């Protein structure tokens, strides 16, 4: 069985995902832009994997936007995005919270009709290995 490990930024929350991911979506909807503070969310999904909290489950909270299926789980101490099981029979794992390397590449960009205007030509922006001086 494949196992993936992850944690929050402050290290309070640790978890294990037992099983494989079905898909990996880069979501450009306005909800994901708001809750990541970025151009898109990068989430892995599985209908069969099991989530096991190894530490800190008491500091994991979930916000669900009223009137929608959009929800986000996060650490109450550092705010890091964490796995979510709010959609029935579907585990959603933010790719950035995994400590284990994954081999799956993004399956698709979704909700691109809501793509941020500043995210249209990022290939042309200069690239640096760290913070520019």
CORLINUR-V80541 format. One line per field, one symbol per residue. ss: DSSP state (a for helix, b for strand, c for the rest). phi: phi as a letter, one per 30 degrees, with the letter a starting at -180 (. if undefined). burial: + if it has 9 or more other C-alpha atoms within 8 Angstrom, else -. A space follows every 50 residues. Layout:
ss: ???
phi: ???
burial: ???
//
This chain:
ss: ccbbbbbccccccbbbbbccccbbbbbccaaaaaaaccccbbbbbbcccb bbbbbcaaabbbbbccccccbbbbbcccccbbcbccccccbbbbaaabcc cccccccbbbcaaaccaaaccaaaccccccccc
phi: .dbbcaadddidcbbbcckccdabccccdddddddcibdacbbcbbcbdc cbdcaiddccbbccdeibcdbbcadddciddbebbddeibccbdedcdcd dccdcedadbhddcededcdbddddebbdaddd
burial: --++++++---++++++++++-+++++++--++--+--+++++++++++- +-++-+--++++-+------+++++----++++++----+++++--++-- -----+--++++--+------------------
//
